[in-house]
Amino acid sequence: MGFDPTLLLELVKMKMPFGKYKGTIICYLPVSYLEWFQRKGYPAGKLGALLQTMYEIRLNGLEYLLEPLRGKGG
C-alpha cells in the first residue's frame, strides 16, 4: 500500500471528532495527544491513519509539508 497524498490535505481540514480535543483540526493537535495514541493504539479507519500520519510528521520534523496546505482546509 503506497502513500496517499490526499491524507496531507485531510490533516489540515479534518477535525478531531471526539475526546479532549474534539473540534481541533488534526494538524493542530498537541504532540502529547499524538504520543498518547501511539502508546494506546490508534482508532480504526481513516481517523487512525490520519493521527498516525500526523505523529510521524511531527516525529520527523516534517511539519513544513503541511504549510502550503493550511488555509486550503474546509
PyMOL commands that set and color helices and strands:
alter all, ss='L'
color gray80, all
select helices_A, chain A and resi 6-11+26-28+31-40+45-59+63-65
alter helices_A, ss='H'
color red, helices_A
deselect
rebuild
show_as cartoon
